[in-house]
Amino acid sequence: PLARVAGPMVSIIINPVSGGATLDQARLRAQLAASMLEAHGEPGDVTLTMSRGHARDLAAAAAARGARLVVAWGGDGTMNEVASSLVGQRSVLGLVPAGSGNGLARELGLPGAPTDALRLALSCAPRRIDAGQLGGRWFFSVAGIGFDAHVARAFDADAGHARGLRGYVHLTVRELWRYQCGRYAIDSAPPTSA
C-alpha cells in the first residue's frame, strides 16, 4: 500500500499486469492514482494486486473499513473480483478500464483514458447496475454457459495467446474441435443476497 488512512475514504485497487502492462507501467498507474486522490482532496489508499483473487480480498477489506468508493483498475476479471466483494455493501464501485476486453466499462460508457476514468469515479454520483449469479459466482456484464464459457476458460488458462479480439478468435477456432456439449439446469430464482 502506498498510503493508509482510517475512516470513509477511497480505495484504488490496481491489477499491475492487466492489459499486458509492465512493472514500470504499473508504477505509473499507482503514481497517477495517488496524485488524483491528492488533487481531489480524497483520503485513501492505492494498492497493487499480487495474485488472482487478491483484488477480491482487498475490496472486502476496504468495504469493511468503510470505504465510500472502491476503484477497480484493471480488466473484466479485476472488476469482477472487486464488484463481487461489494455486493450488499455500502461501498461504491468505480472502474478504470485497463484490460483486453473491458466489457462492463464499455457498456457503461466509461472513458478509456485512466485520468478521465479516475476523475469520473471520484466525482460522479453513484448509479445502480444489474448483478446476477451463475454457478454461485456474481457477474455484472455478461455471463456465459456452454461453448461461450468454454472459450472464456481457455482464454483465461492460456497465457501464451494474443490478448483482445484476435486471441478470442484464435481460441474459438481451436476450441471448436475440443468442446463437448453439456446439460444445464437453469434456476431463475433470485439470489439469496444482494
Short mmCIF file of the C-alpha atoms (twelve columns), coordinates in Angstrom:
data_MODEL
# 
_entry.id   MODEL 
# 
loop_
_atom_site.group_PDB 
_atom_site.id 
_atom_site.type_symbol 
_atom_site.label_atom_id 
_atom_site.label_alt_id 
_atom_site.label_comp_id 
_atom_site.label_asym_id 
_atom_site.label_seq_id 
_atom_site.Cartn_x 
_atom_site.Cartn_y 
_atom_site.Cartn_z 
_atom_site.pdbx_PDB_model_num 
ATOM 1   C CA . PRO A 1   0.000   0.000   0.000   1 
ATOM 2   C CA . LEU A 2   1.199   3.490   -0.816  1 
ATOM 3   C CA . ALA A 3   -0.892  5.284   1.801   1 
ATOM 4   C CA . ARG A 4   -3.157  4.074   4.582   1 
ATOM 5   C CA . VAL A 5   -5.872  6.060   6.322   1 
ATOM 6   C CA . ALA A 6   -8.831  5.278   8.571   1 
ATOM 7   C CA . GLY A 7   -12.449 6.258   8.049   1 
ATOM 8   C CA . PRO A 8   -14.504 6.981   4.922   1 
ATOM 9   C CA . MET A 9   -12.140 7.044   2.036   1 
ATOM 10  C CA . VAL A 10  -11.350 5.830   -1.427  1 
ATOM 11  C CA . SER A 11  -9.503  2.606   -2.122  1 
ATOM 12  C CA . ILE A 12  -7.930  2.165   -5.559  1 
ATOM 13  C CA . ILE A 13  -7.033  -1.428  -6.398  1 
ATOM 14  C CA . ILE A 14  -4.730  -1.806  -9.397  1 
ATOM 15  C CA . ASN A 15  -4.009  -5.019  -11.271 1 
ATOM 16  C CA . PRO A 16  -0.393  -4.343  -12.294 1 
ATOM 17  C CA . VAL A 17  -0.418  -6.758  -15.237 1 
ATOM 18  C CA . SER A 18  -3.849  -6.088  -16.766 1 
ATOM 19  C CA . GLY A 19  -3.741  -5.326  -20.452 1 
ATOM 20  C CA . GLY A 20  -0.173  -6.661  -20.625 1 
ATOM 21  C CA . ALA A 21  1.241   -3.798  -18.539 1 
ATOM 22  C CA . THR A 22  4.886   -3.777  -17.495 1 
ATOM 23  C CA . LEU A 23  6.142   -3.119  -13.962 1 
ATOM 24  C CA . ASP A 24  7.087   0.424   -14.995 1 
ATOM 25  C CA . GLN A 25  3.554   0.992   -16.287 1 
ATOM 26  C CA . ALA A 26  2.155   -0.406  -13.034 1 
ATOM 27  C CA . ARG A 27  4.269   2.089   -11.060 1 
ATOM 28  C CA . LEU A 28  2.969   4.903   -13.256 1 
ATOM 29  C CA . ARG A 29  -0.611  3.732   -12.665 1 
ATOM 30  C CA . ALA A 30  -0.050  3.801   -8.895  1 
ATOM 31  C CA . GLN A 31  1.556   7.253   -9.070  1 
ATOM 32  C CA . LEU A 32  -1.326  8.613   -11.146 1 
ATOM 33  C CA . ALA A 33  -3.878  7.144   -8.734  1 
ATOM 34  C CA . ALA A 34  -2.123  8.683   -5.713  1 
ATOM 35  C CA . SER A 35  -1.828  12.080  -7.416  1 
ATOM 36  C CA . MET A 36  -5.513  12.014  -8.420  1 
ATOM 37  C CA . LEU A 37  -6.537  11.279  -4.827  1 
ATOM 38  C CA . GLU A 38  -4.399  14.191  -3.656  1 
ATOM 39  C CA . ALA A 39  -5.711  16.538  -6.376  1 
ATOM 40  C CA . HIS A 40  -9.297  15.744  -5.380  1 
ATOM 41  C CA . GLY A 41  -8.553  16.068  -1.660  1 
ATOM 42  C CA . GLU A 42  -9.625  12.468  -1.096  1 
ATOM 43  C CA . PRO A 43  -8.127  10.394  1.716   1 
ATOM 44  C CA . GLY A 44  -7.423  6.912   0.531   1 
ATOM 45  C CA . ASP A 45  -5.064  4.167   -0.438  1 
ATOM 46  C CA . VAL A 46  -3.626  2.715   -3.611  1 
ATOM 47  C CA . THR A 47  -2.815  -0.991  -3.656  1 
ATOM 48  C CA . LEU A 48  -1.410  -3.286  -6.329  1 
ATOM 49  C CA . THR A 49  -2.754  -6.824  -6.509  1 
ATOM 50  C CA . MET A 50  -0.290  -9.661  -6.051  1 
ATOM 51  C CA . SER A 51  -2.219  -12.631 -7.463  1 
ATOM 52  C CA . ARG A 52  -5.554  -13.856 -8.734  1 
ATOM 53  C CA . GLY A 53  -8.198  -13.352 -6.028  1 
ATOM 54  C CA . HIS A 54  -6.203  -10.636 -4.256  1 
ATOM 55  C CA . ALA A 55  -8.445  -7.843  -5.601  1 
ATOM 56  C CA . ARG A 56  -11.436 -9.599  -4.031  1 
ATOM 57  C CA . ASP A 57  -9.706  -9.650  -0.634  1 
ATOM 58  C CA . LEU A 58  -8.551  -6.029  -0.919  1 
ATOM 59  C CA . ALA A 59  -12.043 -4.850  -1.863  1 
ATOM 60  C CA . ALA A 60  -13.638 -6.745  1.024   1 
ATOM 61  C CA . ALA A 61  -11.137 -5.191  3.443   1 
ATOM 62  C CA . ALA A 62  -11.793 -1.700  2.030   1 
ATOM 63  C CA . ALA A 63  -15.559 -2.153  2.405   1 
ATOM 64  C CA . ALA A 64  -15.063 -3.402  5.976   1 
ATOM 65  C CA . ARG A 65  -13.041 -0.237  6.719   1 
ATOM 66  C CA . GLY A 66  -15.969 1.838   5.437   1 
ATOM 67  C CA . ALA A 67  -14.517 2.988   2.113   1 
ATOM 68  C CA . ARG A 68  -17.065 5.136   0.305   1 
ATOM 69  C CA . LEU A 69  -15.568 4.196   -3.082  1 
ATOM 70  C CA . VAL A 70  -13.530 1.197   -4.213  1 
ATOM 71  C CA . VAL A 71  -11.981 1.614   -7.660  1 
ATOM 72  C CA . ALA A 72  -11.022 -1.434  -9.730  1 
ATOM 73  C CA . TRP A 73  -8.220  -0.526  -12.156 1 
ATOM 74  C CA . GLY A 74  -7.794  -3.453  -14.494 1 
ATOM 75  C CA . GLY A 75  -9.745  -5.689  -16.823 1 
ATOM 76  C CA . ASP A 76  -13.022 -7.528  -16.512 1 
ATOM 77  C CA . GLY A 77  -11.508 -10.099 -14.131 1 
ATOM 78  C CA . THR A 78  -10.271 -7.431  -11.728 1 
ATOM 79  C CA . MET A 79  -13.614 -5.642  -11.960 1 
ATOM 80  C CA . ASN A 80  -15.458 -8.877  -11.190 1 
ATOM 81  C CA . GLU A 81  -13.321 -9.623  -8.132  1 
ATOM 82  C CA . VAL A 82  -13.814 -6.127  -6.706  1 
ATOM 83  C CA . ALA A 83  -17.512 -5.883  -7.570  1 
ATOM 84  C CA . SER A 84  -18.216 -9.345  -6.127  1 
ATOM 85  C CA . SER A 85  -16.866 -8.181  -2.776  1 
ATOM 86  C CA . LEU A 86  -19.027 -5.055  -2.828  1 
ATOM 87  C CA . VAL A 87  -22.415 -6.713  -3.428  1 
ATOM 88  C CA . GLY A 88  -24.566 -5.858  -0.431  1 
ATOM 89  C CA . GLN A 89  -22.020 -3.366  0.934   1 
ATOM 90  C CA . ARG A 90  -22.306 0.425   1.195   1 
ATOM 91  C CA . SER A 91  -19.093 0.990   -0.764  1 
ATOM 92  C CA . VAL A 92  -19.497 2.118   -4.370  1 
ATOM 93  C CA . LEU A 93  -17.622 0.537   -7.286  1 
ATOM 94  C CA . GLY A 94  -15.523 2.705   -9.611  1 
ATOM 95  C CA . LEU A 95  -13.814 1.446   -12.770 1 
ATOM 96  C CA . VAL A 96  -10.640 2.327   -14.622 1 
ATOM 97  C CA . PRO A 97  -10.620 0.022   -17.662 1 
ATOM 98  C CA . ALA A 98  -7.199  -1.436  -18.455 1 
ATOM 99  C CA . GLY A 99  -7.810  -4.948  -19.752 1 
ATOM 100 C CA . SER A 100 -8.115  -6.520  -23.160 1 
ATOM 101 C CA . GLY A 101 -11.930 -6.587  -23.153 1 
ATOM 102 C CA . ASN A 102 -13.300 -4.047  -20.667 1 
ATOM 103 C CA . GLY A 103 -16.852 -5.233  -21.358 1 
ATOM 104 C CA . LEU A 104 -18.617 -3.604  -18.399 1 
ATOM 105 C CA . ALA A 105 -16.744 -0.304  -18.756 1 
ATOM 106 C CA . ARG A 106 -17.691 -0.158  -22.456 1 
ATOM 107 C CA . GLU A 107 -21.340 -0.953  -21.704 1 
ATOM 108 C CA . LEU A 108 -21.427 1.792   -19.071 1 
ATOM 109 C CA . GLY A 109 -19.861 4.283   -21.493 1 
ATOM 110 C CA . LEU A 110 -16.856 4.927   -19.245 1 
ATOM 111 C CA . PRO A 111 -13.841 6.742   -20.641 1 
ATOM 112 C CA . GLY A 112 -10.850 4.633   -21.620 1 
ATOM 113 C CA . ALA A 113 -8.212  7.173   -20.573 1 
ATOM 114 C CA . PRO A 114 -7.152  6.444   -16.970 1 
ATOM 115 C CA . THR A 115 -7.133  10.107  -15.902 1 
ATOM 116 C CA . ASP A 116 -10.653 10.635  -17.229 1 
ATOM 117 C CA . ALA A 117 -11.950 7.377   -15.731 1 
ATOM 118 C CA . LEU A 118 -10.440 8.208   -12.316 1 
ATOM 119 C CA . ARG A 119 -11.794 11.751  -12.404 1 
ATOM 120 C CA . LEU A 120 -15.263 10.400  -13.183 1 
ATOM 121 C CA . ALA A 121 -15.083 7.737   -10.454 1 
ATOM 122 C CA . LEU A 122 -14.022 10.310  -7.859  1 
ATOM 123 C CA . SER A 123 -16.635 12.906  -8.736  1 
ATOM 124 C CA . CYS A 124 -19.796 11.360  -10.182 1 
ATOM 125 C CA . ALA A 125 -22.931 10.321  -8.351  1 
ATOM 126 C CA . PRO A 126 -23.381 6.558   -7.892  1 
ATOM 127 C CA . ARG A 127 -25.829 4.688   -10.101 1 
ATOM 128 C CA . ARG A 128 -27.195 1.186   -9.786  1 
ATOM 129 C CA . ILE A 129 -26.234 -1.601  -12.150 1 
ATOM 130 C CA . ASP A 130 -27.604 -5.098  -12.502 1 
ATOM 131 C CA . ALA A 131 -25.852 -8.075  -10.974 1 
ATOM 132 C CA . GLY A 132 -26.575 -11.750 -11.297 1 
ATOM 133 C CA . GLN A 133 -25.265 -15.079 -10.127 1 
ATOM 134 C CA . LEU A 134 -24.352 -18.094 -12.188 1 
ATOM 135 C CA . GLY A 135 -22.941 -21.190 -10.561 1 
ATOM 136 C CA . GLY A 136 -22.573 -19.319 -7.272  1 
ATOM 137 C CA . ARG A 137 -20.440 -16.558 -8.850  1 
ATOM 138 C CA . TRP A 138 -21.514 -12.951 -9.346  1 
ATOM 139 C CA . PHE A 139 -21.491 -11.372 -12.793 1 
ATOM 140 C CA . PHE A 140 -22.069 -7.755  -13.762 1 
ATOM 141 C CA . SER A 141 -21.953 -7.505  -17.524 1 
ATOM 142 C CA . VAL A 142 -22.292 -10.831 -19.260 1 
ATOM 143 C CA . ALA A 143 -22.150 -14.451 -18.254 1 
ATOM 144 C CA . GLY A 144 -21.912 -17.461 -20.431 1 
ATOM 145 C CA . ILE A 145 -22.503 -21.174 -20.310 1 
ATOM 146 C CA . GLY A 146 -21.684 -23.862 -22.803 1 
ATOM 147 C CA . PHE A 147 -19.258 -23.069 -25.595 1 
ATOM 148 C CA . ASP A 148 -19.005 -19.398 -24.623 1 
ATOM 149 C CA . ALA A 149 -17.830 -20.292 -21.123 1 
ATOM 150 C CA . HIS A 150 -15.517 -22.970 -22.512 1 
ATOM 151 C CA . VAL A 151 -13.743 -20.394 -24.724 1 
ATOM 152 C CA . ALA A 152 -13.540 -17.873 -21.866 1 
ATOM 153 C CA . ARG A 153 -11.954 -20.502 -19.603 1 
ATOM 154 C CA . ALA A 154 -9.463  -21.481 -22.324 1 
ATOM 155 C CA . PHE A 155 -8.605  -17.803 -22.857 1 
ATOM 156 C CA . ASP A 156 -8.021  -17.364 -19.133 1 
ATOM 157 C CA . ALA A 157 -5.865  -20.504 -18.849 1 
ATOM 158 C CA . ASP A 158 -3.742  -19.981 -21.981 1 
ATOM 159 C CA . ALA A 159 -1.181  -17.315 -21.080 1 
ATOM 160 C CA . GLY A 160 0.626   -17.611 -24.439 1 
ATOM 161 C CA . HIS A 161 -2.196  -16.307 -26.654 1 
ATOM 162 C CA . ALA A 162 -2.665  -12.849 -28.102 1 
ATOM 163 C CA . ARG A 163 -4.800  -10.527 -25.976 1 
ATOM 164 C CA . GLY A 164 -8.012  -8.959  -27.266 1 
ATOM 165 C CA . LEU A 165 -10.294 -9.958  -30.126 1 
ATOM 166 C CA . ARG A 166 -7.571  -11.722 -32.112 1 
ATOM 167 C CA . GLY A 167 -6.834  -14.048 -29.194 1 
ATOM 168 C CA . TYR A 168 -10.518 -14.868 -28.725 1 
ATOM 169 C CA . VAL A 169 -10.973 -15.644 -32.425 1 
ATOM 170 C CA . HIS A 170 -7.926  -17.926 -32.453 1 
ATOM 171 C CA . LEU A 171 -9.057  -19.794 -29.343 1 
ATOM 172 C CA . THR A 172 -12.632 -20.054 -30.611 1 
ATOM 173 C CA . VAL A 173 -11.483 -21.797 -33.785 1 
ATOM 174 C CA . ARG A 174 -9.126  -24.067 -31.850 1 
ATOM 175 C CA . GLU A 175 -11.695 -24.964 -29.186 1 
ATOM 176 C CA . LEU A 176 -14.482 -25.780 -31.664 1 
ATOM 177 C CA . TRP A 177 -12.896 -29.221 -32.024 1 
ATOM 178 C CA . ARG A 178 -12.329 -29.781 -28.292 1 
ATOM 179 C CA . TYR A 179 -15.677 -28.749 -26.865 1 
ATOM 180 C CA . GLN A 180 -18.158 -31.363 -25.664 1 
ATOM 181 C CA . CYS A 181 -21.733 -30.254 -25.052 1 
ATOM 182 C CA . GLY A 182 -23.083 -30.457 -21.520 1 
ATOM 183 C CA . ARG A 183 -26.508 -30.471 -19.950 1 
ATOM 184 C CA . TYR A 184 -27.602 -27.459 -17.916 1 
ATOM 185 C CA . ALA A 185 -30.418 -26.703 -15.480 1 
ATOM 186 C CA . ILE A 186 -31.397 -23.056 -15.182 1 
ATOM 187 C CA . ASP A 187 -32.952 -21.759 -11.964 1 
ATOM 188 C CA . SER A 188 -34.466 -18.296 -12.272 1 
ATOM 189 C CA . ALA A 189 -34.898 -17.817 -8.514  1 
ATOM 190 C CA . PRO A 190 -33.407 -14.550 -7.285  1 
ATOM 191 C CA . PRO A 191 -30.098 -14.757 -5.407  1 
ATOM 192 C CA . THR A 192 -30.269 -15.027 -1.631  1 
ATOM 193 C CA . SER A 193 -28.118 -11.928 -1.035  1 
ATOM 194 C CA . ALA A 194 -27.908 -8.685  -2.978  1 
# 
